[in-house]
Amino acid sequence: MYRADSRKAEEFISHEEICATLDYVKEHKSDVAECKKILEKAGNNKGLSHREAALLLACEDADILEGIYQLAKKIKQEFYGNRIVMFAPLYLSNYCINSCEYCPYHIKNKHIRRKKLSQEEIQQEVMALQDMGHKRLALETGEDPVNNPLEYVLESIKTIYNIHHKNGDIRRVNVNIAATTVENYRKLKEAGIGTYILFQETYHKESYERLHPAGPKHDYNYHTEAMDRAMDGGIDDVGLGVLFGLETYMYEFVGLLMHAEHLEAVHGVGPHTISVPRVRHGDDIDADSFQNGISDEIFAKIVACIRISVPYTGLIISTRESKETREKVLELGVSQISGGSRTSVGGYAEEEAEEDNSAQFDVSDNRTLDEVVGWLMQTGHIPSFCTACYREGRTGDRFMSLCKSGQIQNCCHPNALLTLQEYLEDYASPNTKELGEKMIQKELNNIPNEKVRRKVEEYLKEIKDGKRDFWF
């Protein structure tokens, strides 16, 4: 039985419902008239059901595809404007007791170098990230209750928030760690985390159990129900994600949207973010061994269909993807990207030697943060280092109500300009600073409220005079 409002994984991610949806899609994917109706409904910015979205994803009509792309661009602009939020991952430890077949951190891998950062090493890494200009981090760690207990993660978060280096501060720490208990999620909330992120990897239970043959992650239900426990523990913002390539993309797409529907039905608020990683090569891992890889064209269509199906949700793409792929999907719905990333344990303060490789996967976009910031502005996007919503308490249902109404842009657009000015003053290369100054002057004219615009101009001047950390 499929029940979006159930707390049982096998009911809100119903295999039978997914299969029925895929059968329906196979039968109706050539029904252009029906697809046009669904596109019209999506144009109301209220989202789509998993079945409606799946039908659009499967439709091969050229006009429908163009309609999906144009609507995704329109919705992205209406909800998020031309802002792109910047972040970086920080890997604390690659010790792990799981046996995930797509991840080089699996316990059977005996030749990868196992590393765990001390608090002193974390401090060095964070200062290096601050020197790049980052304000938002995503903490990553393998699952190992001995080497990576929750107390270690909590201590690391405290260390990060207490590092004030030159003009650098990490203002938001998101956390991507293994599924845990309500009590532990409550501790993470008390530590001041932003978003709790957990990738499902695959929603296909049989495949999930095969890909996780041993270790605590083998428990499909416990893993899939983690977001409910996180929200029960007081965490307002949660981030979903599926690793495309492990199962058929249509199955994963439907499961992902069903999970979003479930969070909305039970908690009154959907996912704060959705990530769309694809399987990549890593130490001991050959991505080509997985038979469900998807083309760049299908990947772009998935991003666009997610955008029109859950218009209020932030979409994240990492440096797993190339510059060319990232550029294509930016306009189709992506609102957050990483820059200057390292997927190894350490590597920001001092580049890791090749023989000491501890990376989780190969990075496809190796540009520096400054190069990414400059590229974004050249393509008409505002790189934003803003964390104001988190610090103002605009999270969970409060953020979603503002986002769904479109009012969030009254805060986000000015805040993006202010944090970009900080970056230009403290970290940018001369060419990037020149681009940024021109962009800020141009974007000031797009602030409709004259009072707000004058206040932004005042803050911008104060930032140039050495003051920091203004927000609306």
C-alpha positions as CSV (number, residue, x, y, z in Angstrom):
1,M,0.0,0.0,0.0
2,Y,1.2,3.5,-0.9
3,R,0.7,6.1,1.8
4,A,2.6,9.4,1.6
5,D,1.6,10.2,5.2
6,S,2.9,6.9,6.6
7,R,6.1,6.7,8.8
8,K,7.0,3.3,7.3
9,A,9.6,3.4,4.5
10,E,8.0,0.6,2.5
11,E,4.7,2.5,2.5
12,F,5.8,6.0,1.6
13,I,8.4,4.6,-0.9
14,S,6.1,1.9,-2.2
15,H,7.8,-0.4,-4.7
16,E,4.3,-1.4,-6.0
17,E,3.4,2.3,-6.6
18,I,6.7,3.0,-8.3
19,C,6.2,0.0,-10.6
20,A,2.6,1.0,-11.3
21,T,3.8,4.6,-12.1
22,L,6.5,3.2,-14.5
23,D,3.9,1.0,-16.2
24,Y,1.5,4.0,-16.6
25,V,4.4,6.1,-18.0
26,K,5.3,3.4,-20.5
27,E,1.7,3.3,-21.8
28,H,1.1,7.1,-21.9
29,K,4.5,8.7,-22.7
30,S,3.4,9.4,-26.2
31,D,0.2,11.2,-25.1
32,V,1.4,14.7,-26.0
33,A,-2.0,16.3,-25.1
34,E,-1.7,14.9,-21.5
35,C,1.9,16.1,-21.2
36,K,0.8,19.6,-22.3
37,K,-1.8,19.6,-19.5
38,I,0.8,18.6,-17.0
39,L,3.1,21.4,-18.2
40,E,0.3,23.9,-17.8
41,K,-0.3,22.7,-14.3
42,A,3.4,23.0,-13.5
43,G,3.3,26.6,-14.7
44,N,1.2,27.5,-11.6
45,N,4.4,26.9,-9.5
46,K,2.6,24.5,-7.2
47,G,4.6,21.4,-8.2
48,L,3.7,18.1,-9.6
49,S,2.9,14.6,-8.3
50,H,5.5,11.9,-8.8
51,R,3.4,10.3,-11.6
52,E,2.9,13.5,-13.5
53,A,6.5,14.4,-13.3
54,A,7.6,10.9,-14.4
55,L,5.4,11.2,-17.5
56,L,7.1,14.4,-18.5
57,L,10.5,12.9,-17.9
58,A,9.6,10.0,-20.2
59,C,8.0,12.0,-22.9
60,E,10.2,12.2,-26.0
61,D,8.3,14.9,-27.9
62,A,10.6,17.7,-28.9
63,D,8.1,20.5,-28.1
64,I,7.4,19.0,-24.7
65,L,11.1,18.8,-23.9
66,E,11.5,22.5,-24.9
67,G,8.5,23.3,-22.8
68,I,10.1,21.6,-19.8
69,Y,13.3,23.5,-20.2
70,Q,11.7,26.9,-20.7
71,L,9.4,26.3,-17.7
72,A,12.4,25.2,-15.5
73,K,14.3,28.3,-16.4
74,K,11.2,30.5,-15.6
75,I,10.6,28.8,-12.2
76,K,14.2,28.9,-11.3
77,Q,14.3,32.7,-12.0
78,E,11.0,33.3,-10.1
79,F,12.0,31.4,-7.0
80,Y,15.8,31.9,-6.9
81,G,16.6,34.6,-9.4
82,N,20.1,34.4,-10.9
83,R,21.8,33.7,-7.5
84,I,23.9,30.6,-7.0
85,V,24.8,29.7,-3.4
86,M,28.5,28.6,-2.9
87,F,29.7,25.9,-0.5
88,A,32.6,23.4,0.0
89,P,32.7,19.9,1.4
90,L,35.0,19.2,4.3
91,Y,35.8,15.5,4.8
92,L,36.6,14.8,8.5
93,S,37.3,11.1,8.3
94,N,37.2,8.2,5.8
95,Y,37.0,5.4,8.5
96,C,33.9,3.4,7.7
97,I,32.4,0.0,8.7
98,N,30.0,-0.2,5.9
99,S,30.5,-2.2,2.7
100,C,28.9,0.1,0.1
101,E,30.0,-1.2,-3.3
102,Y,30.1,2.2,-5.0
103,C,32.3,3.9,-2.4
104,P,36.0,3.5,-1.9
105,Y,35.6,4.0,1.9
106,H,34.0,0.5,2.2
107,I,35.5,-1.6,4.9
108,K,37.0,-4.2,2.5
109,N,39.3,-1.6,0.8
110,K,42.6,-2.3,2.6
111,H,44.9,-0.1,0.4
112,I,43.2,3.3,0.7
113,R,44.9,5.4,3.3
114,R,42.5,5.8,6.3
115,K,42.6,9.3,7.9
116,K,40.8,11.2,10.6
117,L,41.4,14.9,11.1
118,S,42.4,16.1,14.6
119,Q,40.8,19.3,15.9
120,E,44.1,21.1,15.1
121,E,44.0,19.7,11.5
122,I,40.4,20.8,11.2
123,Q,41.4,24.3,12.2
124,Q,44.1,24.4,9.5
125,E,41.6,23.1,6.9
126,V,39.0,25.6,7.9
127,M,41.4,28.5,7.8
128,A,42.5,27.4,4.3
129,L,38.8,27.4,3.2
130,Q,38.3,30.8,4.8
131,D,41.3,32.1,2.9
132,M,39.6,30.9,-0.3
133,G,36.4,32.9,0.7
134,H,34.0,30.1,1.8
135,K,31.4,30.8,4.4
136,R,29.3,27.6,4.1
137,L,30.6,24.0,4.6
138,A,29.2,20.5,4.3
139,L,30.8,18.1,6.7
140,E,31.3,14.6,5.5
141,T,32.4,11.5,7.4
142,G,32.3,7.7,7.1
143,E,30.2,5.7,9.5
144,D,32.3,4.3,12.3
145,P,31.1,4.6,15.9
146,V,34.6,4.0,17.2
147,N,36.6,6.4,15.0
148,N,33.8,8.8,14.1
149,P,31.4,8.9,17.1
150,L,28.8,11.7,17.2
151,E,30.8,13.4,19.9
152,Y,33.7,13.8,17.4
153,V,31.3,15.5,14.9
154,L,29.9,17.8,17.6
155,E,33.4,18.8,18.7
156,S,34.3,19.5,15.1
157,I,31.3,21.7,14.5
158,K,32.2,23.7,17.7
159,T,35.8,24.0,16.5
160,I,34.7,25.3,13.0
161,Y,32.3,27.9,14.4
162,N,34.9,29.2,16.8
163,I,37.6,29.9,14.1
164,H,37.8,33.6,13.2
165,H,40.6,34.0,10.8
166,K,41.4,37.4,9.3
167,N,37.9,38.4,7.8
168,G,36.9,34.8,7.5
169,D,34.1,33.0,9.3
170,I,32.2,29.8,8.6
171,R,28.6,31.0,9.1
172,R,26.8,27.8,8.3
173,V,27.8,24.1,8.8
174,N,25.7,21.5,7.0
175,V,26.2,17.9,8.0
176,N,26.2,14.7,5.9
177,I,26.6,11.8,8.2
178,A,25.0,8.4,8.6
179,A,21.5,7.8,9.7
180,T,21.2,8.1,13.5
181,T,18.7,8.4,16.4
182,V,16.3,11.2,17.3
183,E,18.4,12.0,20.3
184,N,21.5,12.4,18.2
185,Y,19.7,14.6,15.7
186,R,18.6,16.7,18.6
187,K,22.3,17.1,19.6
188,L,23.2,18.1,16.0
189,K,20.4,20.7,16.1
190,E,21.7,22.1,19.4
191,A,25.2,22.3,17.9
192,G,23.8,24.8,15.3
193,I,23.9,22.8,12.1
194,G,22.2,24.1,9.0
195,T,20.9,21.4,6.8
196,Y,21.1,17.7,7.6
197,I,21.9,15.9,4.3
198,L,21.6,12.2,3.7
199,F,21.7,10.6,0.3
200,Q,19.4,7.6,-0.2
201,E,21.8,6.2,-2.8
202,T,18.9,4.1,-4.3
203,Y,15.2,3.8,-3.5
204,H,15.1,0.3,-4.9
205,K,15.1,-1.9,-1.7
206,E,16.4,-5.0,-3.3
207,S,19.2,-3.2,-5.0
208,Y,19.9,-1.2,-1.9
209,E,20.4,-4.3,0.2
210,R,22.6,-5.9,-2.5
211,L,24.8,-2.7,-2.7
212,H,25.1,-2.6,1.1
213,P,25.8,-6.2,2.0
214,A,27.1,-5.6,5.5
215,G,27.3,-2.8,8.1
216,P,24.6,-0.7,9.7
217,K,23.8,1.0,6.4
218,H,22.4,-2.4,5.2
219,D,19.1,-1.6,7.0
220,Y,17.0,0.0,4.3
221,N,14.1,1.0,6.5
222,Y,16.3,2.7,9.1
223,H,18.2,4.6,6.5
224,T,15.1,5.7,4.5
225,E,13.2,6.8,7.6
226,A,16.2,8.9,8.8
227,M,14.7,12.3,7.7
228,D,11.6,11.7,9.8
229,R,13.8,11.1,12.9
230,A,15.9,14.2,12.0
231,M,12.8,16.4,11.8
232,D,11.5,14.8,15.0
233,G,14.8,15.9,16.6
234,G,14.1,19.5,15.7
235,I,16.1,19.8,12.5
236,D,14.1,22.1,10.2
237,D,16.0,21.7,7.0
238,V,16.9,18.3,5.5
239,G,18.5,17.5,2.1
240,L,17.6,14.5,0.0
241,G,19.7,12.9,-2.8
242,V,20.0,9.9,-4.9
243,L,23.1,8.5,-6.6
244,F,22.1,8.2,-10.2
245,G,23.7,5.1,-11.9
246,L,22.9,2.5,-9.3
247,E,19.4,1.8,-10.5
248,T,17.3,2.9,-13.5
249,Y,16.9,6.6,-13.4
250,M,13.2,6.5,-13.8
251,Y,12.8,4.4,-10.7
252,E,15.1,6.7,-8.7
253,F,13.3,9.8,-10.0
254,V,9.9,8.6,-8.9
255,G,11.2,7.4,-5.5
256,L,12.9,10.8,-4.9
257,L,9.7,12.7,-5.6
258,M,7.7,10.3,-3.4
259,H,10.1,11.0,-0.6
260,A,9.6,14.8,-1.0
261,E,5.8,14.2,-1.0
262,H,6.1,12.2,2.2
263,L,8.0,15.0,4.0
264,E,5.4,17.5,2.9
265,A,2.5,15.2,4.0
266,V,4.0,14.3,7.4
267,H,5.9,17.4,8.5
268,G,4.3,20.1,6.4
269,V,7.6,21.0,4.7
270,G,9.4,19.3,1.9
271,P,13.2,18.9,1.4
272,H,15.3,22.0,1.8
273,T,17.6,20.7,-0.9
274,I,17.9,17.9,-3.4
275,S,21.3,16.7,-4.7
276,V,21.7,14.9,-8.0
277,P,25.1,13.2,-8.0
278,R,26.1,10.5,-10.5
279,V,28.4,7.6,-9.8
280,R,32.0,8.5,-10.3
281,H,35.3,6.6,-10.4
282,G,37.2,6.4,-7.1
283,D,39.9,4.3,-5.5
284,D,38.9,0.7,-5.8
285,I,35.7,1.8,-7.6
286,D,35.0,1.5,-11.4
287,A,32.0,3.6,-12.2
288,D,31.7,1.8,-15.6
289,S,30.8,-1.4,-13.7
290,F,27.4,0.1,-12.9
291,Q,25.0,-0.5,-15.8
292,N,22.6,2.3,-15.2
293,G,24.7,5.4,-16.1
294,I,22.8,8.3,-17.7
295,S,23.8,10.6,-20.5
296,D,24.3,14.3,-20.0
297,E,21.1,14.9,-21.9
298,I,19.0,12.7,-19.6
299,F,20.8,14.3,-16.6
300,A,19.8,17.8,-17.8
301,K,16.2,16.7,-18.3
302,I,16.1,15.1,-14.8
303,V,17.3,18.4,-13.2
304,A,14.7,20.4,-15.2
305,C,11.9,18.0,-14.2
306,I,12.9,18.1,-10.5
307,R,12.8,21.9,-10.7
308,I,9.3,22.1,-12.0
309,S,8.1,19.3,-9.7
310,V,9.4,20.8,-6.4
311,P,9.9,24.5,-7.4
312,Y,10.7,25.6,-3.8
313,T,13.6,23.2,-3.2
314,G,17.2,24.1,-3.6
315,L,19.0,22.0,-6.2
316,I,22.7,21.1,-5.6
317,I,25.3,20.0,-8.1
318,S,28.9,19.2,-7.0
319,T,32.3,19.1,-8.6
320,R,31.5,15.5,-9.6
321,E,30.2,17.2,-12.8
322,S,32.3,19.0,-15.4
323,K,32.3,22.7,-16.1
324,E,30.2,22.0,-19.3
325,T,27.6,20.0,-17.5
326,R,27.3,22.4,-14.6
327,E,26.9,25.3,-17.0
328,K,24.0,23.6,-18.7
329,V,22.1,22.7,-15.6
330,L,22.6,26.0,-13.8
331,E,19.9,27.7,-15.9
332,L,17.6,24.6,-15.6
333,G,17.2,24.8,-11.9
334,V,20.4,24.3,-9.9
335,S,20.7,26.9,-7.1
336,Q,23.8,25.7,-5.1
337,I,27.2,24.5,-6.3
338,S,30.5,23.7,-4.7
339,G,33.8,25.3,-5.8
340,G,37.5,24.6,-5.2
341,S,36.4,21.3,-3.6
342,R,38.5,18.5,-2.2
343,T,36.9,15.1,-1.7
344,S,39.8,13.7,0.4
345,V,40.3,13.9,4.1
346,G,42.4,17.0,4.3
347,G,43.8,18.6,1.2
348,Y,42.8,22.3,1.6
349,A,45.6,23.3,3.8
350,E,48.2,21.1,2.0
351,E,47.7,19.2,-1.2
352,E,47.6,15.5,-0.7
353,A,50.3,13.3,-2.2
354,E,49.1,11.0,-5.0
355,E,50.2,7.9,-3.0
356,D,48.2,9.1,0.0
357,N,45.0,9.4,-1.9
358,S,42.0,9.4,0.5
359,A,39.4,10.9,-1.9
360,Q,35.9,9.5,-2.1
361,F,35.5,10.1,-5.8
362,D,37.2,11.8,-8.7
363,V,36.5,15.5,-9.1
364,S,35.6,16.6,-12.7
365,D,35.7,20.4,-12.1
366,N,39.1,21.2,-10.7
367,R,38.9,25.0,-10.9
368,T,39.7,27.3,-8.0
369,L,36.9,29.0,-6.1
370,D,38.0,32.3,-7.7
371,E,37.7,30.8,-11.1
372,V,34.3,29.4,-10.4
373,V,33.1,32.8,-9.0
374,G,34.4,34.6,-12.1
375,W,32.8,32.0,-14.4
376,L,29.4,32.4,-12.7
377,M,29.4,36.1,-13.2
378,Q,30.4,35.8,-16.8
379,T,27.4,33.6,-17.3
380,G,25.1,36.1,-15.6
381,H,24.8,34.5,-12.2
382,I,25.5,36.1,-8.8
383,P,27.7,34.0,-6.6
384,S,26.2,34.2,-3.1
385,F,27.9,33.4,0.2
386,C,24.8,34.3,2.1
387,T,23.7,32.4,5.3
388,A,21.2,34.9,6.5
389,C,18.1,32.7,6.5
390,Y,19.7,30.2,8.8
391,R,21.0,32.9,11.2
392,E,17.6,34.7,11.2
393,G,15.7,31.5,11.8
394,R,14.1,31.5,8.4
395,T,14.3,27.7,8.2
396,G,11.9,24.8,7.8
397,D,8.3,25.9,7.2
398,R,9.2,29.6,7.7
399,F,11.7,29.4,4.8
400,M,9.3,27.4,2.6
401,S,6.4,29.8,3.2
402,L,8.6,32.7,2.1
403,C,10.0,30.7,-0.8
404,K,6.6,29.5,-2.1
405,S,5.3,33.0,-2.0
406,G,8.3,34.4,-3.8
407,Q,9.0,36.8,-1.0
408,I,12.4,35.2,-0.2
409,Q,14.0,37.2,-3.0
410,N,13.4,40.4,-1.1
411,C,16.0,39.2,1.3
412,C,18.2,36.9,-0.8
413,H,19.0,39.2,-3.7
414,P,20.4,42.1,-1.5
415,N,22.2,39.5,0.7
416,A,23.8,37.9,-2.3
417,L,25.2,41.3,-3.4
418,L,26.5,42.1,0.1
419,T,28.3,38.8,0.5
420,L,29.7,39.0,-3.0
421,Q,31.1,42.4,-2.1
422,E,32.8,40.9,0.9
423,Y,34.3,38.2,-1.3
424,L,35.6,40.9,-3.8
425,E,37.2,42.9,-1.0
426,D,38.9,40.0,0.8
427,Y,39.6,37.2,-1.7
428,A,39.0,38.0,-5.3
429,S,41.7,38.2,-8.1
430,P,41.8,41.6,-9.9
431,N,39.9,40.3,-12.9
432,T,37.2,38.7,-10.7
433,K,36.9,41.9,-8.6
434,E,36.4,44.0,-11.8
435,L,33.7,41.6,-13.0
436,G,32.0,41.7,-9.6
437,E,32.0,45.4,-9.2
438,K,30.2,45.7,-12.5
439,M,27.7,43.0,-11.6
440,I,26.8,44.6,-8.3
441,Q,26.2,48.0,-9.9
442,K,24.0,46.4,-12.5
443,E,22.1,44.3,-10.0
444,L,21.4,47.2,-7.6
445,N,19.0,48.4,-10.2
446,N,17.0,45.2,-9.9
447,I,16.1,45.8,-6.3
448,P,12.6,47.2,-6.6
449,N,12.2,48.6,-3.1
450,E,14.0,52.0,-3.1
451,K,14.4,52.0,0.7
452,V,16.1,48.5,0.6
453,R,18.3,49.6,-2.4
454,R,19.5,52.7,-0.5
455,K,20.3,50.5,2.6
456,V,22.2,48.0,0.4
457,E,24.3,50.9,-1.1
458,E,25.0,52.1,2.4
459,Y,26.1,48.6,3.5
460,L,28.2,48.1,0.4
461,K,30.1,51.3,1.2
462,E,30.7,50.1,4.8
463,I,32.0,46.8,3.5
464,K,34.5,48.7,1.3
465,D,35.5,50.6,4.5
466,G,36.3,47.4,6.3
467,K,33.1,46.4,8.1
468,R,31.6,42.9,7.5
469,D,28.6,40.7,8.0
470,F,25.5,42.8,7.0
471,W,22.3,41.1,6.1
472,F,18.5,41.5,5.7
